[in-house]
């Protein structure tokens, strides 16, 4: 029987993949798009009755942030999908499909509400060995993976209602039960200035993070 070669420890990290496949200008453009869309949504909701204001803001965030996200993808030639109702807007650069969602800061409660997002995230099975190689089969360079740009809102219109508390870049596991990589964009863009070091640990997420998927809260944080 032929003896198979022993698997060598993989030295690549998920942040290496992100930096290599997604231009810095696109990341910064998508961050700006989320801010602009959120501000336009809140401005458009002014004057609505307080009884349903949070729901109105949540709906308007979806549409305005989809538009601004789509525009940023188009400017970067990142193949945006068409704007169409409640459908998720996606783009493509390198191996990564890019998409977005909103959630409440501190507890990621909107990630798994969409069956489309969950189906998209199955592609990330190919990169799970980069985080916990002992739990998964050997790593093979993937041809596709999924990353989300996530706007985290305060969850209450009494606190910073017009802008996200944080905008993060996140790579979920295949089931969207946790994050393989997650980092605020303002911290992530600094990685483009760092020289890659062989064997450098991915320090952003030492283990899988839970609670991406719970019910959307009442304050319009999701979508």
C-alpha positions in Angstrom: 0.0 0.0 0.0 1.3 3.4 -0.9 2.1 5.6 2.1 0.4 9.0 1.9 2.6 12.0 2.6 2.0 13.6 6.0 0.0 16.8 5.9 2.2 19.8 6.6 1.0 22.5 9.0 -0.7 25.3 7.1 0.8 28.8 7.6 -1.9 30.8 5.9 -4.5 32.7 7.8 -8.0 33.9 6.9 -6.9 37.5 7.2 -4.1 36.7 4.7 -6.8 35.5 2.3 -8.9 38.6 2.8 -6.0 41.0 2.3 -4.8 39.2 -0.8 -8.2 39.0 -2.4 -10.0 42.2 -1.4 -8.5 45.6 -2.3 -8.1 48.0 0.6 -10.0 50.7 -1.4 -13.0 48.4 -1.7 -13.1 47.6 2.0 -13.0 51.4 2.8 -15.6 52.1 0.1 -18.0 49.5 1.6 -17.5 51.0 5.1 -18.3 54.4 3.8 -21.3 53.0 2.0 -22.7 51.6 5.2 -22.4 54.9 7.0 -24.0 56.9 4.2 -26.9 54.4 3.8 -27.6 54.5 7.6 -27.6 58.2 7.7 -29.9 58.5 4.7 -32.3 55.9 6.2 -32.6 57.8 9.5 -33.1 61.1 7.8 -35.9 59.6 5.6 -37.7 58.3 8.7 -37.9 61.6 10.5 -41.5 62.7 11.2 -42.8 59.1 11.5 -44.9 58.2 14.6 -42.8 56.9 17.5 -45.1 53.9 17.7 -43.5 52.3 14.6 -40.4 54.5 14.1 -38.0 51.7 14.9 -39.6 49.4 12.3 -39.6 52.2 9.7 -35.9 52.9 10.4 -35.1 49.2 10.1 -36.9 48.9 6.7 -35.3 52.1 5.4 -31.8 50.9 6.5 -32.3 47.8 4.4 -33.1 49.8 1.2 -30.7 52.7 1.6 -27.8 50.6 2.7 -28.4 48.1 -0.1 -28.3 51.0 -2.6 -25.1 52.5 -1.2 -23.5 49.0 -0.9 -24.4 48.3 -4.5 -22.9 51.6 -5.6 -19.6 50.9 -3.8 -19.4 47.5 -5.4 -20.0 49.0 -8.9 -17.4 51.7 -8.4 -14.8 49.0 -7.6 -15.9 46.7 -10.5 -16.8 44.1 -8.0 -19.7 42.6 -10.0 -22.7 43.8 -7.9 -25.9 41.7 -8.2 -29.0 43.7 -9.3 -31.0 45.7 -6.7 -34.3 43.8 -6.4 -36.7 44.2 -3.5 -35.6 42.3 -0.4 -33.0 40.3 -2.2 -29.4 40.3 -0.8 -27.0 42.4 -2.8 -23.7 40.6 -3.4 -20.4 41.4 -5.1 -17.3 39.4 -6.0 -13.6 40.0 -5.8 -10.9 37.3 -5.9 -12.3 34.2 -4.2 -14.7 36.1 -2.0 -18.4 36.8 -2.5 -19.2 39.9 -0.5 -22.6 40.6 1.2 -23.9 42.7 4.0 -26.3 42.6 7.0 -27.2 44.8 10.0 -27.4 43.6 13.6 -27.5 44.7 17.2 -24.2 45.6 18.7 -22.9 43.0 21.1 -25.2 40.1 20.1 -25.2 39.2 16.4 -28.9 38.4 16.1 -29.6 38.8 12.4 -27.0 36.6 10.6 -29.0 33.4 10.3 -32.5 34.8 9.5 -31.8 34.6 5.8 -31.7 31.2 4.1 -29.7 32.7 1.3 -27.0 33.9 3.7 -26.8 30.4 5.3 -26.5 28.8 1.9 -23.8 31.2 0.8 -21.8 30.5 4.0 -21.5 26.8 3.2 -18.6 27.7 0.9 -16.6 28.6 4.0 -16.2 24.9 4.9 -13.1 25.1 2.7 -11.4 27.7 4.9 -12.4 26.3 8.4 -9.1 24.4 8.7 -7.2 27.7 8.8 -8.8 28.4 12.2 -8.9 25.0 13.9 -7.0 22.5 11.8 -7.3 19.7 14.3 -11.1 19.7 14.0 -11.3 19.6 10.2 -9.8 17.8 7.2 -6.8 19.1 5.4 -6.7 22.5 3.9 -6.9 23.0 0.1 -6.7 26.5 -1.5 -10.4 27.4 -2.0 -11.9 28.8 -5.2 -14.6 30.6 -3.3 -15.6 31.8 0.1 -18.0 34.4 1.7 -17.4 37.5 3.7 -19.9 39.9 5.2 -19.7 43.6 6.0 -21.7 44.0 9.1 -23.2 47.2 10.5 -23.7 46.9 14.3 -26.3 49.3 15.7 -27.1 50.3 19.3 -30.4 48.5 19.1 -32.3 51.6 20.5 -33.2 54.8 18.6 -32.3 56.6 21.9 -28.6 55.9 21.3 -26.8 56.8 18.0 -29.8 56.1 15.8 -28.3 57.4 12.6 -25.0 55.6 12.4 -23.6 52.1 13.3 -21.8 51.7 16.6 -19.3 49.5 14.7 -18.8 48.3 11.1 -17.1 44.9 11.0 -15.7 42.5 8.4 -16.8 38.9 9.3 -16.2 35.5 7.8 -18.7 33.0 9.3 -18.3 29.3 9.6 -20.3 27.1 7.2 -23.3 27.0 9.5 -23.2 30.7 10.5 -23.0 29.5 14.1 -19.8 31.4 14.8 -17.1 33.5 13.2 -13.9 32.2 11.7 -12.7 35.8 11.5 -14.2 39.0 12.7 -12.7 42.5 13.1 -13.8 46.1 13.0 -12.9 47.5 9.6 -10.9 50.4 11.0 -8.6 47.8 12.6 -8.7 45.4 9.6 -7.4 48.0 7.1 -4.2 48.4 9.0 -3.4 44.8 8.0 -2.7 46.0 4.5 0.4 47.9 5.8 1.7 44.9 7.7 4.3 42.6 6.1 3.1 38.9 6.2 5.0 36.7 8.6 5.3 33.0 8.0 3.4 31.1 10.7 1.9 34.2 12.2 -1.2 33.3 14.3 -4.6 34.6 13.4 -5.0 36.6 16.6 -8.4 38.2 15.7 -10.5 35.2 16.7 -8.8 32.6 18.9 -11.9 30.3 18.8 -15.3 30.3 17.2 -17.6 32.9 18.4 -21.2 32.0 19.1 -24.6 33.8 18.9 -24.6 35.0 15.4 -28.1 33.8 14.8 -31.0 34.8 17.1 -34.3 36.6 16.4 -34.2 40.1 15.1 -34.8 42.6 17.9 -37.6 45.1 17.9 -35.5 48.2 17.4 -34.8 47.9 13.7 -31.2 46.7 14.0 -31.5 43.9 11.5 -31.6 43.4 7.7 
